[in-house]
Amino acid sequence: MNIRKRELKNGLVVASEVMPHLRSVAIGVWVRSGSRFEEPKVCGISHFIEHLLFKGTKSRSAEDIAKIIDSVGGQLDAFTDKEYVGFFARVLDEHLPLAFELLADIVLNPTFPARELEQERKVIFEEISTVEDSPQELVHDLFLENFWRGHQLGRPILGTRESVARISRRDVAEYFARCYHAACNIVISVAGNTRHREVQDLAERYFGALPAGEAADPGIPPAPRFARMLRHKPNLEQTHICIGVTAPTRISEGRFCAHLLSNILGGGVSSRLFQNIREKRGLVYAIDSVLNLYHDAGSLVVCAATGPQTAARVTQLVLKELRRLRDELVSAEELQRAQDCLKGALTLSLESSSSRMSYLAQQQIDFGRFYSVSEVLEQIDRVRRTDIRQLARRIFDSSVNLVALGDSNGSLLENVALRI
């Protein structure tokens, strides 16, 4: 494994993987400042800052930033999650110094122009409207809100119209100063056709003077809430449903077992949910299971959309499949198929410099070390049928959380027993 890691004097960690068969190189700056680190009154500020960092620095305008990356045919992007924010660039290997300097300038030297702040506020309002217009996204946000009610993990990453409208330039500057520093809060990862020494020298040059600061506080772990939420949304042809329970955390020993269980339940067209609810009964077009795994919490969620008159039936059938996993051993064929599926998907997903760069950063953030792909594949192969049933017995042991979104009043779902 051609990977190296170095910790700078200020505590910042830089990791690199050399991939000499490529002509590209990807660099990421990962900041531990996602939405779970926010106060309720400024919900959405991490995402707001992600937008604003591209709107000008002390030496460059937003247009300058765009022209620089376009001039070398590169890619520049960012995202905000619940536990971290990521800023990425992908360029030809010869342009790594340029990309490194550009990302450093964006992340370390923003000016937060007042005019741009108001402009981006309107952009984020439109982004929130986009989610409202996408029932598949909205129902999942509502599920997390209902499942972890009152906790930061339950709040939307984008914030709400009310919270985003309240965020001031002073709020932005204060939050930025609190989170964007070196020790424990920033990881730099690079993968592609480069040299370890070059990456370390660039990191030292552009990030070596960054103050160490203090690690951001994620707060206490959330307590799950098992309840029913039926939200009316007019003009929807279908009722969109999320049914969920707790799951192992992203760093727990049980994470591999959870991924396999989720795959067997609803991970593809051969999964139990797809075969038994779509193929055999024709009650849905799409149905799957999703894992939301965080450092200290997790949920497994079944997502489906169906007609209002069949929503209760689909809910009952989903609960039946959860009981089957809890009460019966999966077949050896099912487990082998799920293992092969996960191993294939993981291996294929890591064939680009961008994906390897992300993998490096996530391994460092989660574990402080790097697991090779072969180590992960071995862990997947170690899971046994009895492990799947043991996990199912633990997480499918009582009630579930149900969220439904549709044009009907949801009365047909009010009397569905939410016991597994």
C-alpha positions as CSV (number, residue, x, y, z in Angstrom):
1,M,0.0,0.0,0.0
2,N,1.8,3.1,-1.3
3,I,0.3,5.4,1.3
4,R,2.1,7.8,3.7
5,K,0.8,10.1,6.4
6,R,2.5,13.1,8.1
7,E,1.4,15.3,10.9
8,L,2.5,18.9,10.7
9,K,3.6,20.8,13.8
10,N,0.2,22.4,14.1
11,G,-1.5,19.1,14.2
12,L,-2.8,19.0,10.7
13,V,-2.6,15.6,9.1
14,V,-1.7,15.2,5.4
15,A,-2.1,11.8,3.7
16,S,-1.1,10.8,0.2
17,E,-1.3,7.8,-2.1
18,V,0.9,7.5,-5.1
19,M,-0.9,6.1,-8.2
20,P,1.8,6.2,-11.0
21,H,-0.4,4.7,-13.6
22,L,-2.7,7.8,-13.7
23,R,-2.2,11.2,-15.3
24,S,-4.5,12.9,-12.8
25,V,-4.2,13.9,-9.1
26,A,-6.9,14.8,-6.7
27,I,-6.6,16.9,-3.6
28,G,-9.1,17.3,-0.8
29,V,-9.3,19.6,2.2
30,W,-11.6,18.0,4.8
31,V,-12.9,20.1,7.7
32,R,-14.6,18.7,10.7
33,S,-17.4,21.3,10.8
34,G,-20.5,19.7,9.5
35,S,-24.1,20.5,10.5
36,R,-23.9,18.6,13.8
37,F,-21.5,21.1,15.2
38,E,-23.9,24.0,14.7
39,E,-26.1,25.8,17.3
40,P,-29.8,25.7,16.4
41,K,-30.0,29.4,15.8
42,V,-27.5,29.2,13.0
43,C,-28.6,25.8,11.5
44,G,-27.2,25.6,8.0
45,I,-24.2,27.8,8.6
46,S,-21.6,25.1,7.7
47,H,-23.3,24.7,4.3
48,F,-23.5,28.5,3.9
49,I,-19.8,28.9,4.5
50,E,-19.1,26.1,2.0
51,H,-20.8,28.3,-0.6
52,L,-19.2,31.5,0.5
53,L,-15.6,30.2,0.4
54,F,-15.8,30.2,-3.4
55,K,-17.0,33.8,-3.5
56,G,-13.6,35.5,-3.1
57,T,-10.4,35.6,-1.1
58,K,-8.0,38.4,-0.1
59,S,-6.3,38.1,-3.5
60,R,-8.9,36.6,-5.8
61,S,-12.5,37.2,-6.9
62,A,-15.0,34.5,-7.5
63,E,-14.5,34.9,-11.2
64,D,-10.7,34.6,-10.8
65,I,-11.2,31.3,-9.0
66,A,-13.4,30.0,-11.7
67,K,-11.0,31.0,-14.5
68,I,-8.0,29.5,-12.8
69,I,-9.5,26.0,-12.5
70,D,-11.0,26.2,-16.0
71,S,-7.7,27.3,-17.5
72,V,-6.1,23.9,-16.7
73,G,-9.2,21.8,-17.5
74,G,-9.6,20.9,-13.8
75,Q,-12.5,20.3,-11.5
76,L,-13.3,22.2,-8.3
77,D,-16.1,21.3,-6.0
78,A,-17.3,21.0,-2.4
79,F,-19.9,19.4,-0.2
80,T,-21.3,19.7,3.3
81,D,-22.3,16.6,5.4
82,K,-23.4,16.3,9.0
83,E,-19.9,15.6,10.3
84,Y,-17.6,17.3,7.9
85,V,-17.2,19.6,4.9
86,G,-15.0,18.7,1.9
87,F,-13.3,20.9,-0.7
88,F,-11.9,19.1,-3.7
89,A,-9.8,19.7,-6.8
90,R,-8.8,17.3,-9.6
91,V,-6.3,18.3,-12.2
92,L,-3.5,16.8,-14.4
93,D,-0.5,15.8,-12.3
94,E,1.6,18.7,-13.5
95,H,-0.9,21.2,-12.0
96,L,-0.9,19.9,-8.5
97,P,1.0,22.9,-7.1
98,L,-1.6,25.2,-8.6
99,A,-4.5,23.2,-7.3
100,F,-2.9,23.0,-3.8
101,E,-2.4,26.8,-3.7
102,L,-5.9,27.5,-5.0
103,L,-7.6,25.3,-2.4
104,A,-5.5,26.7,0.4
105,D,-6.4,30.3,-0.6
106,I,-10.1,29.4,-0.8
107,V,-10.2,27.6,2.6
108,L,-7.8,29.9,4.5
109,N,-8.4,33.4,3.1
110,P,-12.0,34.1,2.5
111,T,-13.4,37.6,2.8
112,F,-17.1,36.9,2.9
113,P,-18.2,39.9,0.8
114,A,-21.5,41.3,2.1
115,R,-23.0,41.4,-1.4
116,E,-22.0,37.8,-2.1
117,L,-23.4,36.7,1.2
118,E,-26.8,38.1,0.3
119,Q,-26.6,36.6,-3.1
120,E,-25.8,33.1,-1.8
121,R,-28.5,33.3,0.8
122,K,-31.0,33.5,-2.1
123,V,-29.2,30.6,-3.8
124,I,-29.6,28.5,-0.7
125,F,-33.3,29.4,-0.4
126,E,-33.6,27.9,-3.9
127,E,-31.7,24.8,-2.8
128,I,-34.1,24.4,0.1
129,S,-37.0,24.7,-2.4
130,T,-35.4,22.1,-4.6
131,V,-35.5,19.6,-1.7
132,E,-39.1,20.6,-0.9
133,D,-39.9,19.8,-4.5
134,S,-38.2,16.4,-4.3
135,P,-40.3,14.1,-2.1
136,Q,-37.6,11.4,-2.1
137,E,-35.2,13.8,-0.5
138,L,-37.7,15.5,1.7
139,V,-39.1,12.4,3.3
140,H,-35.6,11.2,4.2
141,D,-34.8,14.6,5.9
142,L,-38.1,14.3,7.7
143,F,-37.2,10.8,8.9
144,L,-33.9,12.0,10.4
145,E,-35.7,14.9,12.0
146,N,-38.3,12.6,13.5
147,F,-35.8,9.9,14.5
148,W,-33.3,12.1,16.2
149,R,-35.6,14.9,17.2
150,G,-33.9,17.7,19.1
151,H,-30.4,16.6,18.2
152,Q,-28.0,18.2,15.7
153,L,-28.0,15.0,13.6
154,G,-31.8,15.4,13.1
155,R,-31.5,18.9,11.7
156,P,-31.3,19.5,7.9
157,I,-27.8,20.2,6.5
158,L,-29.1,23.1,4.4
159,G,-30.8,24.6,7.5
160,T,-34.3,26.1,7.2
161,R,-35.5,29.3,5.5
162,E,-35.8,30.8,9.0
163,S,-32.4,29.9,10.2
164,V,-30.6,30.8,7.0
165,A,-32.4,34.1,6.9
166,R,-31.0,34.9,10.5
167,I,-27.3,34.1,9.7
168,S,-25.3,37.3,9.7
169,R,-21.9,38.0,8.3
170,R,-20.6,38.2,11.9
171,D,-22.1,34.7,12.6
172,V,-20.2,33.4,9.5
173,A,-16.9,34.9,10.5
174,E,-17.2,33.6,14.1
175,Y,-18.1,30.1,13.1
176,F,-15.3,30.1,10.5
177,A,-12.8,31.1,13.1
178,R,-14.0,28.5,15.5
179,C,-13.8,25.5,13.0
180,Y,-11.3,26.2,10.3
181,H,-8.0,25.5,12.1
182,A,-5.5,22.7,12.1
183,A,-5.5,20.4,15.1
184,C,-8.2,17.6,14.8
185,N,-10.3,19.7,12.4
186,I,-8.5,19.6,9.1
187,V,-7.2,16.6,7.1
188,I,-5.6,17.0,3.7
189,S,-5.6,14.0,1.4
190,V,-4.0,13.6,-2.1
191,A,-4.1,10.7,-4.5
192,G,-2.8,10.3,-8.0
193,N,0.4,10.6,-10.0
194,T,2.5,12.5,-7.5
195,R,5.3,12.0,-4.9
196,H,4.8,11.9,-1.2
197,R,7.5,14.5,-0.6
198,E,6.0,16.9,-3.0
199,V,2.6,16.6,-1.2
200,Q,4.1,17.1,2.2
201,D,6.1,20.1,1.1
202,L,3.0,21.7,-0.4
203,A,1.0,21.1,2.7
204,E,3.8,22.6,4.9
205,R,4.1,25.6,2.6
206,Y,0.4,26.5,2.5
207,F,-1.0,25.1,5.7
208,G,2.0,25.0,8.1
209,A,1.3,28.4,9.6
210,L,-2.4,27.6,10.3
211,P,-3.1,27.9,14.0
212,A,-3.7,24.6,15.8
213,G,-6.9,25.6,17.6
214,E,-9.1,23.2,19.4
215,A,-11.1,20.2,18.2
216,A,-14.8,20.9,17.4
217,D,-17.3,19.5,19.9
218,P,-19.8,17.1,18.3
219,G,-22.0,17.1,21.4
220,I,-23.6,14.0,23.0
221,P,-24.8,11.0,20.9
222,P,-28.4,11.2,19.8
223,A,-31.2,9.2,21.4
224,P,-33.4,7.5,18.8
225,R,-37.1,8.2,18.9
226,F,-39.7,5.7,17.7
227,A,-42.8,7.6,16.5
228,R,-45.1,8.2,13.6
229,M,-45.0,11.4,11.5
230,L,-47.6,11.8,8.7
231,R,-47.0,15.0,6.7
232,H,-49.5,16.3,4.2
233,K,-48.0,17.6,0.9
234,P,-50.4,18.4,-1.8
235,N,-50.3,17.4,-5.5
236,L,-48.2,14.2,-4.9
237,E,-49.5,11.1,-6.7
238,Q,-47.7,8.7,-4.3
239,T,-47.2,8.4,-0.6
240,H,-43.4,8.4,0.2
241,I,-42.5,6.3,3.2
242,C,-39.4,5.9,5.4
243,I,-39.3,3.1,8.0
244,G,-36.2,3.0,10.2
245,V,-34.4,1.6,13.2
246,T,-31.0,2.1,14.9
247,A,-27.9,0.7,13.3
248,P,-24.2,0.3,14.3
249,T,-22.0,3.4,14.1
250,R,-19.6,4.1,11.2
251,I,-16.6,3.1,13.3
252,S,-18.1,0.0,15.1
253,E,-17.1,-3.6,14.6
254,G,-20.6,-4.3,13.3
255,R,-20.4,-1.9,10.4
256,F,-19.6,-4.7,7.9
257,C,-22.4,-6.8,9.1
258,A,-24.8,-3.8,8.9
259,H,-23.9,-3.2,5.3
260,L,-24.5,-6.8,4.4
261,L,-27.8,-6.9,6.2
262,S,-28.9,-3.8,4.4
263,N,-27.8,-5.2,1.1
264,I,-29.8,-8.4,1.6
265,L,-32.8,-6.4,2.8
266,G,-33.0,-3.8,0.1
267,G,-29.6,-3.3,-1.6
268,G,-30.5,-4.1,-5.2
269,V,-32.9,-5.8,-7.6
270,S,-32.2,-9.2,-6.1
271,S,-32.9,-8.0,-2.5
272,R,-35.8,-9.2,-0.5
273,L,-37.7,-5.9,-0.5
274,F,-37.4,-5.5,-4.3
275,Q,-38.3,-9.1,-5.1
276,N,-41.2,-9.5,-2.6
277,I,-42.8,-6.1,-2.8
278,R,-42.1,-4.9,-6.3
279,E,-41.6,-8.0,-8.4
280,K,-44.1,-10.3,-6.8
281,R,-46.8,-7.8,-5.9
282,G,-46.2,-4.8,-8.1
283,L,-46.9,-2.3,-5.2
284,V,-43.9,0.0,-5.8
285,Y,-41.6,1.1,-8.5
286,A,-38.6,1.6,-6.3
287,I,-37.8,0.4,-2.8
288,D,-34.5,0.1,-1.0
289,S,-32.7,0.3,2.3
290,V,-30.2,3.0,3.3
291,L,-27.6,3.2,6.1
292,N,-27.0,6.6,7.7
293,L,-23.8,5.9,9.7
294,Y,-22.1,8.5,11.9
295,H,-19.3,8.5,14.4
296,D,-21.5,7.7,17.4
297,A,-24.9,6.9,15.9
298,G,-26.6,5.1,13.0
299,S,-29.9,4.3,11.4
300,L,-31.1,1.8,8.8
301,V,-34.0,3.1,6.8
302,V,-36.3,1.5,4.2
303,C,-37.5,4.0,1.6
304,A,-40.4,3.4,-0.7
305,A,-43.1,5.2,-2.7
306,T,-46.6,3.8,-3.4
307,G,-50.2,4.8,-4.0
308,P,-52.0,6.2,-1.0
309,Q,-54.4,3.2,-0.8
310,T,-51.5,0.7,-0.7
311,A,-49.2,2.6,1.8
312,A,-50.4,0.6,4.8
313,R,-50.0,-2.7,2.9
314,V,-46.4,-1.8,1.9
315,T,-45.6,-0.8,5.4
316,Q,-46.9,-4.1,6.7
317,L,-44.8,-6.0,4.2
318,V,-41.7,-4.1,5.1
319,L,-42.2,-5.0,8.8
320,K,-42.7,-8.6,7.8
321,E,-39.3,-8.6,6.0
322,L,-37.7,-7.1,9.1
323,R,-39.2,-9.9,11.2
324,R,-37.9,-12.6,8.8
325,L,-34.4,-11.3,9.1
326,R,-34.7,-11.3,12.9
327,D,-36.2,-14.7,13.2
328,E,-34.6,-16.7,10.4
329,L,-31.1,-17.3,9.2
330,V,-30.4,-15.8,5.8
331,S,-29.4,-18.4,3.2
332,A,-25.8,-19.1,2.4
333,E,-26.5,-18.0,-1.2
334,E,-27.9,-14.7,-0.1
335,L,-25.0,-13.9,2.2
336,Q,-22.5,-14.8,-0.5
337,R,-24.3,-12.7,-3.1
338,A,-24.3,-9.7,-0.7
339,Q,-20.6,-10.2,0.1
340,D,-19.7,-10.3,-3.6
341,C,-21.8,-7.3,-4.3
342,L,-20.2,-5.2,-1.6
343,K,-16.7,-6.3,-2.5
344,G,-17.3,-5.6,-6.2
345,A,-18.9,-2.2,-5.5
346,L,-16.1,-1.1,-3.2
347,T,-13.3,-2.2,-5.5
348,L,-14.8,-0.6,-8.6
349,S,-15.5,2.7,-6.6
350,L,-11.8,3.1,-5.8
351,E,-10.5,3.1,-9.4
352,S,-10.2,6.9,-9.7
353,S,-7.9,9.4,-8.0
354,S,-10.9,11.3,-6.6
355,S,-12.4,8.2,-4.9
356,R,-9.0,7.2,-3.5
357,M,-8.5,10.7,-2.1
358,S,-11.9,10.6,-0.4
359,Y,-11.2,7.1,1.0
360,L,-7.9,8.2,2.5
361,A,-9.5,11.2,4.3
362,Q,-12.4,9.2,5.6
363,Q,-10.1,6.5,7.0
364,Q,-8.0,9.1,8.7
365,I,-11.0,10.9,10.2
366,D,-12.7,7.7,11.4
367,F,-9.8,5.6,12.5
368,G,-6.6,7.6,12.4
369,R,-5.1,4.9,10.2
370,F,-5.6,3.4,6.7
371,Y,-7.2,0.0,6.0
372,S,-6.1,-1.4,2.7
373,V,-8.8,-2.6,0.4
374,S,-7.8,-6.2,1.0
375,E,-8.2,-5.7,4.7
376,V,-11.8,-4.4,4.2
377,L,-12.6,-7.3,1.8
378,E,-11.4,-9.7,4.4
379,Q,-13.6,-8.2,7.0
380,I,-16.6,-8.5,4.7
381,D,-15.8,-12.2,4.1
382,R,-15.6,-12.8,7.8
383,V,-19.3,-12.1,8.4
384,R,-21.4,-15.2,9.0
385,R,-25.1,-15.9,8.7
386,T,-25.4,-16.1,12.5
387,D,-23.8,-12.6,12.7
388,I,-26.6,-11.2,10.4
389,R,-29.3,-12.7,12.6
390,Q,-27.7,-11.5,15.8
391,L,-27.5,-8.0,14.5
392,A,-31.1,-8.2,13.2
393,R,-32.3,-9.4,16.6
394,R,-30.6,-6.4,18.2
395,I,-31.9,-3.7,15.9
396,F,-35.3,-5.2,14.9
397,D,-36.3,-5.8,18.5
398,S,-39.3,-3.5,19.1
399,S,-40.8,-0.4,17.5
400,V,-39.8,1.4,14.3
401,N,-39.9,5.1,13.3
402,L,-42.3,5.8,10.4
403,V,-42.5,8.9,8.3
404,A,-45.0,9.3,5.5
405,L,-45.3,12.2,3.0
406,G,-48.2,12.5,0.6
407,D,-51.3,14.2,-0.6
408,S,-53.7,12.1,1.5
409,N,-54.2,12.7,5.2
410,G,-52.4,9.6,6.0
411,S,-55.3,8.1,7.9
412,L,-54.7,4.6,6.4
413,L,-51.3,4.6,8.2
414,E,-52.5,5.8,11.5
415,N,-53.7,2.4,12.6
416,V,-50.7,0.3,11.3
417,A,-48.9,-1.2,14.3
418,L,-45.3,-0.2,14.3
419,R,-44.1,-3.2,16.2
420,I,-41.7,-5.6,14.6
